[in-house]
């Protein structure tokens, strides 16, 4: 975890495999004070995607159409870097490494 904003209920995180930053909304079931900045965690995430994909390049449209099948978190993170308004991550659980 890179930083956290307790008032907004958000965390800025970095995926250690891809070295990509992304934002996490914090679930009501996860007390934000239990998450420490500059610590590494195994996390359970819930991924939300926008229904409106107009304006998305044609090569990614198929990705959004098949979101109901298993996708890796790495796929979502890569698309998030291109279209951050179309994907939202919620952290449900966090266990220290």
N, C-alpha and C positions, 0 to 999 in steps of 0.2 A: 504494500500500500504506500502510495507516494504522499498523499495528503487527504485530509477529511474536513468537511464542513458540517459541523453538528447542527447548525441552524437550518441549513438547506437539506440535511439528511443525505448527503452525497459523499462519495469517495472517489479520488483520482487514483487509478491503479495502473500498473505496468505488467503486461504479460511477460514472464521471464523467458519463454521459449521464442517469442517473436520480437521481443523488445519493443512492443507497441503500447502506447498510453491509451487509456479509455476511461470513460466515466461510469460509475456505478451508482444507482439509486439504492438506498439501504431499506431492506424490508423492515416492517414494523416489528417482526419477530427477532430481529438481530439488534441488540443494544449497541449503538455506535461507540460507546465508551469501552467496549470489549475489544475493539479493533485498534491496534497500535500502528502509528505511522512509521515508515521505514522497516517494517517487519514483513516477512513472507508468509503467505497463507495458501492452503488448499481451500478453494471456495466453491460453493454450489451457487450457480447463477441461473437466473431465469432470463430468457431472451425474448424480447418483443420486437416485432417488425411492423412497419407501416403497411397498410393495405394499399395506399396510393403509391404506385411506382412510376407515375408519369415523370418524364425527365431523366429516368435512369437509362444509362447506355444499354443498347439491345443485348450485349453479351452478358449482362448481369440480370436481365429480366427473368431468364429461366431459373436462376438461383433463387429469386424471390418467389417464383411460382411453386417450387418444390420444397419450401420451408417446412412443410408438414412431415417430411421424412428426416431421418437422422442426418444432421450436419455437424461437423466438428466446430468447436469453439474458435479454432483458428480461422475457419472460413468466415464466421461472423465478424471476427475482429478485423480481418482484411477488408471486408465490405464496409464495416463501420468507419474505417479510415477514409474511404471514398465518399460515403453517404452517411455522415453521423446523425442526420435528422431522421433517417429511416429505421435505425436500430437502437433499442434501448436495453441496457443490462440492469438487472436487479440482483443484488447479492442477498442470498437467503441464509447462508451459513458460512462461517469462516473458521478454519482450524489452523493453528500455527504449524509451520513445517517443523 
